[in-house]
Amino acid sequence: YGSQQSSEILEKQLVEAAQALYKGQDEVARKQADKWITAFQCQAEAWQVADSLLQRQDDQVSPELQFLAAQTINVKIRFDFSEQLPAASRKPLRDSLLKHLVR
């Protein structure tokens, strides 16, 4: 995982991009947000940011942001599991995902 500070910045940017994508009226801004989100999902820090958002209570994170975080985890598992996730982080990620499913 990346540093706490960079994760916090990325989380803030993800929230802003999700708002632009799902609630924005400007088509250009929506396309830029989609492009940013796609690039974000390729970053190693996306694991931590998405997991952090999913750990929050439902009233703290919009349904759209929860969906985006879950989608990011899906993308990361499908495409980056063996390259970006250290072996030592796999069990904690599995445990965290199981907690999300139970909620």
N, C-alpha and C positions, 0 to 999 in steps of 0.2 A: 504494500500500500504506500501511497505518497504521504507527504507531510500533512499535518493537521491543517496548517494555514492554507496550503494550496487546495486541499479538499473543501475547506469552507468557502473559498473563493469560487471554486467550480460549482459547488452546490448553489450558491447565490446566482451564478450565471445560468445554471440549469433551470432554476425556478423562473428566472426572467424569460428564458427561451421558451419554456413550456407555456407561460402566460401569453407570449406573442404567438406561439403556434396554435394554441387551442382557443384563445379568446380574442386575439388581435383581428382587426379589420383590414389592416394594410397587407395586401398580398405579397409585396416585396419583403416586408418584415417577417412575414410567416415563412417565406422561402429561405430567408437568411437564418431564421431560428431552426428550421428543419436541417439545414446544412450544418449549423453549429452543433446540434444534437448528434447528428451522425458522426461528426469528427470527435465529439466528446466520448461517444461510445467506443471509440478505438483506443482511448487513453487508458493506461493502467489504473489511474485514480478513479475511473468510473466504477470499479468494483466497490470501493469504500463509500463513495458518494451515494450510489444506488442503495446499497445495504443500509446505510445510515437513514436514508429517507424512509425505507420500508420499516425500520424499527420504531418509528414515531407513531404516536397514537393517530387514529383516523382523523380526528378533528384538527390536527396540526398540519396535515398534508392533504391537498386537494385530491379528489379521485383521479384527475388527469395526471397529476404528478406521481401518484402511486402507480398508475398504469405505466408511465414512462420509466420509472425506476425498475419495475418488474420486467419491462421490455428490455431495458439495459442489461439486467442480470441475464436474461435469456440470450441476448446477443453475445455477451461476454463468455458465457458457458459454451455456446456453439462455436465461437470463432477464436477465442483467446485463452481458453482454459489452460492448456498445456504450456503456452508461451509466456503468459503474463502472471499467472497465479502461482506463487511459490508453493512447493509441496507442503510446507508447514502451515500455509493458510487455507488449505483445502478442507480439512476437518472443521475448523471454525466456521468457514463459509457454509459447509453442509449443515452444521448445527443451526446456524442463523436462518438458513432457508427453511429448515423444518419448523422453526419457531414461527416464521411468517405464514407457513401453510396452516398451522394450528390456529393462528389468530383468525 
